[in-house]
Amino acid sequence: MGARRQGFGIARVIIFIGVLAVLVGGGIYAVSFLLSPNFIVQRLQQAVKQQTGRTLTIGGRPNIRFYPRIAVSLPDVRLSSPPGFGKGNFIRMQRLELVVELWPLLQRELILKKLHMVAPRIHLMVDAKGRNNWTFDTGASGGGAGTAGSGGGLLKRIRLAPVIIEGGQVIYDDARAKAHHEVQNLDVAVKLASPDSPLSIKGGADWRGQRVKLSLFVKRPQALSGDGSPVEAFLETAGAKIEYQGLAGFGKGLRLAGNLSASGPSLRGLLHWLGAGLPATGRGLGKFSLKAAVEADADAITLKKLQLALDESRAQGSVRLRTGKTTTAITAALGVDRLVTDTYLGPPPQGGNKKAVGRGGGWSDAAIMPDLPRNLSADLRISVNDLRHRKLKMGPGTARFVVKNGAFKATLQKMAFYGGGLGGTFSITPGKKKPQVAAEFRVNKVRAMPFLTDFADFRHVSGTLTGLLDVKSAGRSQLELAGNLRGLANLEFSDGKIHGVNLVKLMELVQKGIVQGWNFSANDTTDFVELKAQLVFVDGIAGVRTLSMKGPLVQVSGKGEIDLLRQRLELSLDGALVKRKEGEEKTLLRMPAPLLVKGPWQNPKIYPDIAGILKNPEAALQQFQKLMRAVGAKKPAAKAGKVKDKAAEKVKATREKLERKVEKKLGGQLKKVLGKQQGEETAGKISEEAGKQMEKLLKGIFGKQKPPAQPAPAPAPQQQDGPVQLAPAR
């Protein structure tokens, strides 16, 4: 608040100059018959000492002219600080010029036509006990203001010309707050017709590296040190235009009560310039405008009935800014139309350390968790209509943001969220090496598809979602946060669909999928009534403890894991075709082998567990036969008779060719799915047993007819680009 006292100190200086003018005029009137400038200076110094208790020093020879006006030029003028403030000067100026009307002075009226201060240096000080050096309250007549008004009995009336300050400097030091401020290149015109008249100041100065234009009108300057005076103030810098109308006083520190308006290109830049502890560069806190009723005391400023436009947001409410010796505190209660956190946190960095995250990863290793200043505290309570974080959309609802000791915590309450509700907390706490992050959120009956799409670009599940997420991590980048994630998630979907796959259709085509897997198709869906999953996160790996789905025609259970760091998943699913009627459930058939869901989570593939089929081929064949019947193949024996001869001839002719191609091409595909070692072993088994397994397969699917005269392998695969697939029976 020390900088605010400077304007008051300048007003005191002007009053002192009025006193000095009275003394000069009275001294000249009393000794006008004497022509010795040194004698005049001596009398002037004696009068100043008597009236103010301070020492006046004039370093050079005065220049005095008596007609037609009294003109006085005093070089190197110095006025000491009061006792107890050291040997420094309260004011020192290169030159002081006075012009006084002669004839009114002879009639005991001081009419000052000119008062010009050249290069004054004004040093305002507050000591450890709270005393200041600009109060002129010593001497016989009780102070400068009273003396100016009475003229010490010498003058009946005083009228002061505008005071011109050229190239001035104002220094403010407060021993209590250990504050130091300097104003340079002060060029102002001060109008104060008499000590009881209104005060007007217009001009400019340099403060903290910026040129400040100012205009100030004080109706009753002497009341500033008491109950206060009506004030109109305007200030303009490169960063803001600020206007104030209301009461102002300095009796016990700065006090304001009035209306404030402000606007500028950067609120962050303005607060940094004012010393509020914010860095000059950063995201958000840009273009702003505000109107408010303002109340201020020595330590805080409160804005009521606030109308604020900041960045992309519009807000109404109240804000309180408190500045202490070491901290700046902001409290606010606001209603906001739209709040976009990307404005302040930045969008998620694009691209990542591909070497670190693997071919399927997309996390960035760019730092996104800056350290918050420890000398800033904030408590913001916001009712928001539209809240955006990254791609997520929330609101209306209430949010609270707290910053303290470098830590951040956000609390969401009663927040509308994708057709349902959201509540929870998100916090960032400084750590010894890396920031610690924690999140606990609950979602209730939200629309799953748009939420999962915006949250993780996952587009394969729709329906209604209720769930809990309770996780912690540490790091500064997406890559570190994903790799250090730990905690749990419980998810429950209801009345929805699995998009991209039709499990019933998948079971029909299970032979084809053995070779090349199934891609997700936008046109395929699987309805479900209930889908539940429980995930446990350890160091960026989400272990799927339980996974179950119940639908009108299928039932699925599974397990596996999701690699968050590489954004890949690997699940093993057991499925069955079911028939539900009137609350009863009947299993028609089970999958011959588990299904493997594997690959990047944006576009995974599904494979039958081939290793499982080879372990028990008889059971698998029985399931295939049941499957064919369940999907409409009511007479497999008849179908087998029609194709038996042609199939046998083709198998015989191409068996050796098939074995080579199966081992070469199928082996390559299996290594991608099962790994190199298991893929090679599996491909070898398939090629070696191709004839036997195909014979059993034909027999199992098409009935119990006699096999061909000679065992033969499966039909040769069709020649095509990409993975080999076994041609289905016709």
Secondary structure, DSSP 8 states (H G I E B T S, - for coil): -HHHHHHHHHHHHHHHHHHHHHHHHHHHHHTTT---HHHHHHHHHHHHHHHHS--EEE-S--EEE-SSEEEEEEEEEEEE--TTS-S-EEEEEEEEEEEEEHHHHHTTEEEEEEEEEEEEEEEEEE-TTS-BS-----STT--HHHHHHHGGGT-SEEE---EEEEEEEEEEEETTTTEEEEEEEEEEEEE-SSTTS-EEEEEEEEETTEEEEEEEEES-GGGGGTT-EEEEEEEE-SS-EEEEEEEEE-TTS-EEEEEEEEEES-HHHHHHHTT-S--SS-SS--SEEEEEEEEE-SSEEEEEEEEEEETTEEEEEEEEEEE-SS-EEEEEEEEEEEEETHHHH--------HHHH-TT-----SB------TTEEEEEEEEEEEEEETTEEE-SEEEEEEEETTEEEEEEEEEEETTEEEEEEEEEE--SSS-EEEEEEEEEEEEHHHHHHHHH---SEEEEEEEEEEEEEE-SBHHHHHHT-EEEEEEEEEEEEEET--HHHHHHTHHHHHHH-EE--TT-EEEEEEEEEEEEEETTEEEEEEEEEE-SSEEEEEEEEEETTTTEEEEEEEEEEEEEETTEEEEEEE-SS-EEEEEETTS-EEEE-HHHHHHSHHHHHHHHHHHHHHTT---HHHHHHHHHHHHHHHHHHHHHHHHHHIIIIIHHHHHHHH-HHHHHHHHHHHHHTHHHHHHHHHHHHH-S----SS----------SSS-------
